[in-house]
Amino acid sequence: MSYPYQITSLEQYHEDYKKSIEDPEKFFGNVAENFLWHKKWDTVLNWNFTEPKVEWFAGAKFNITENCIDRHLATMADKPAIIWEPNNPEERVRTVTYARLHKRVCQFAQVLKNNGVKKGDRVCIYMGMVPELAYAVLGCARIGAIHSVIFGGFSAQSIADRLYDAQAAFIITCDGAYRGGKDIPLKSIIDDALIGNRTIKKVIVYTRTRTPVSMLKGRDVWWEDEMEFALEQIEKTVCLLFLLK
């Protein structure tokens, strides 16, 4: 079994399915060898259906974003990672290469850290379908934060319920979003959802529709400003490392 693992025929599907049922530890252990690991597993599978308890790859450590992005940079840096077609026909199609995706995800990971997000923190994402949504999701995973994407059609009360259930401390949203022929005021809906909320520390707002919004000082920050500052930090760090060599 070699990377990338793919099923190319119905016959192979049936063969691999049989292997996965007959010897799941061997089969999925072989599949897992295709990924980058900081630490390999102690055991592939521990299971006890009487408790019930199922544990995969106990003791292993890896970062999913390295497997989604970094591993491809050596051979596919200039290849498309995301091709985004807008809902609004007047907007241009955007192609994001693996190199650019890596840069933006690292930038946004730094934005999250600058705003106090730590490993294990819950971050709710309420955005339109834009590439920046992918940056946000992968940025959270990069630093070990737990993201929860909230459907853009939910009401303020539905969002408030989810923020409470997750005990989320951070929100990533847009000023607005396009759906069909409508502009959806995402930030305003978030503001309504946050009435009475006691857990949210920061709201990061991406400029999408240029819908007028209110920004609460000390809580709300603009995505673009935060990304620019993060890039300056990263560039200074790179320069410093170069000088230290």
N, C-alpha and C positions, 0 to 999 in steps of 0.2 A: 504494500500500500504506500503510495507516494503522494506528495503534495503537488497540485491541489487534489484532494480526494473528491472524485466525481462519480456519479452513476450515469453511465452512457447508454445503457440498454435495459430493457425489461428483464432480460435474462440475468444481468448483473445484479439488478435490484433483488430478485428472488434469491440469488446466491448469497448476497450480503445480508439480507434479512435473516436467512437461515443461520448464518454464522453468528449474527448478533443475538439470536435467541438461544442457540446452543452453547455459546461461550462468550457472554457479554463482556467479561473482563478482558479477554484477549482481543476481541474485536474493537471495542472502544479504546482500549489501551493503544492499539495500533493507530487508530484515527487520531488520538491525542498526540502522538509523536510528531504530527505535522505542525503543531503549534510551538510558539516560543514560550518557554517556561523560565521563571526566575528560580523555581525550585520544583523538581519533579515530585510526583506523588509517592506516598508510602504504600498505598493500596489503591487499585482502580475502583473497586466497589465493595462497600460494606452494606449488607442488608439483612433485615430481620422483619419479616412481614407480620409477626405476631405482636410487635410493639405498637404500631409499625415504625420502622426506621430504615431509611435508605440514604446512604452517603457516598457520593462520587468523588474520586480523586482526593482522598483525605491527605492532608499535609502539603498539598501542592499550592504554589503561588504563581500567578501570572497576571499580566495587565491586558485586558481585552483590546485596548486601543493599539497596543503594540502589534497585535495580531491583525487588526483591521487596517492599520496604516503603515507603521514603521517597517514591517517586514517586506513591504512592496517598494520601498524607496530606492533600493539598489537597482531594480530592474524596470520599475514602472513609474518613476517619479513624474514623468511628463505625460503619463496616460490619464484619461478621465477616471476619477473616482466617483464623481457626482455629475450628472447632466440634469439640470433643472429647467423645466419648461413652465413658465408662469401661467397663472390663471388669467391674467390680464394680457390679451394679445398684443397690446402696445408695448409691453416690456420685452426685453431681449432674453433669449435663452442663455443661461450661464453654465459654463463648464468648469468644474473645479478639479484640478489635477491632484494626484496623491501628494505631490510636494506642497501645493497650496493648502490642501486639507490639513496636512501635518502642521504647517505653520499656523493656521488659524486655530486649530484645536489646542496647540501649545499656548498660543496667545490667550485663548479664552480660559484655559486652565489657570493661567496666571491671574486673569481677571477674577476668577472665583476665589483664589487664595487671597488676593488683595482685599476682597470684600468679606473675608472672614470665614469662607467655606472650608470645612475640614473633612477629613475622611470620616464617613459614617453619617454626615449631615444629610438631611432630606431637602432636596431642591425640586420645587414644582415648576414645570415648564408649560406655559400657556401662550403658544405662538402660532402663527400661520405656517403653511407649508413652504418654508424657505430654507436654503442651505444652512442658514445660521441656526436652525433647529438642530441639524446634525452636529454643528460645532458645539452647541450647548450640551447635547446628550453625551458626545464623546469627551468633551471637556470635563464633565462630571465624572465619567468613568475613569478618566486619566488620573484624577487625584483621589479616587475612592469614595466620592460622594454618591448618594443614592438619588437617582432622578425619577420623577414621576411625570409623564406627559399627560396633560389634561386636555381632553377633546375641546376644540375651539368653539363648539356650539353649546357648551354648558352655560347655565345661568350663574349669576353671582352666588346664589345660595348653594348651588351644587359644587361650585369651586370652594366656597367656605367650608363645606362639609369635608371635602377631600383634604384641604389644608389642615383641618383639625385632626382628622383621622391619621394623617401622616406625621403630624406634629412638625410640619415643614417650617424651616427657618428662613428660606430664601425662595424668591420667585424670579423667573426669567420670562419676559413677555415682550410684546410689540406695542407700539402706539395703536396700531390697527391692523386689520387683515382684509384681503379681498376674498369674497366667496360669491361666485356667480356674478351678478351685477351689483352686489351690495358691498359696502364697507362696514366691517365689524369693528366696533370701538373696544378693542381688547383691554387696553389700559384702564379705561373707565369702568369696565366690568370688574377688573381686578380691584380697583379702588373700592367699589361697592362690596366686594367679597371680603375686603380687609377691615370693614367696619366692625369693631369689637375684637378683632384678632390680637392675640398677645404673644404670638410666636415668631412672626415674620420680622426679620432684622433688615433685610435688603431686598429691593426690587430693581432688577436690571432691565432696562427698556430699550429695545431695538427699534430704530426708525424705519418704518415700512411704508405707511400710507401718508405720513405727515399730518395725521389727524391731531388737532390741538389737544393736549393733555395737561393735567396738573401733576407737578412733581413735588413730592413731600421732601423737604430738605432733611438730610441726614438718613433718609431711608431709600429714596429713589435716585438712581444714577442712570446715565445714558450709556448704552452699549458702546457706541462709537468712541466716546471720551475714554472709557475704561480700556478699550482695545488699544487705543493709541498710547496710553500710558504704559500698558503692559508690554507693548512692542519696544518702547524706549528702555524698559527694564531689561528685557531679554537681550537687546542689542548691546547694552552696557555690560551685561554679564558675559556675553560672547567676547567682547573686546577685552575685558579684564582677563578672561581665561587665556586669550591669545597672548597677552602681555606677560602673564605668569609663566608661559611656556618658554 
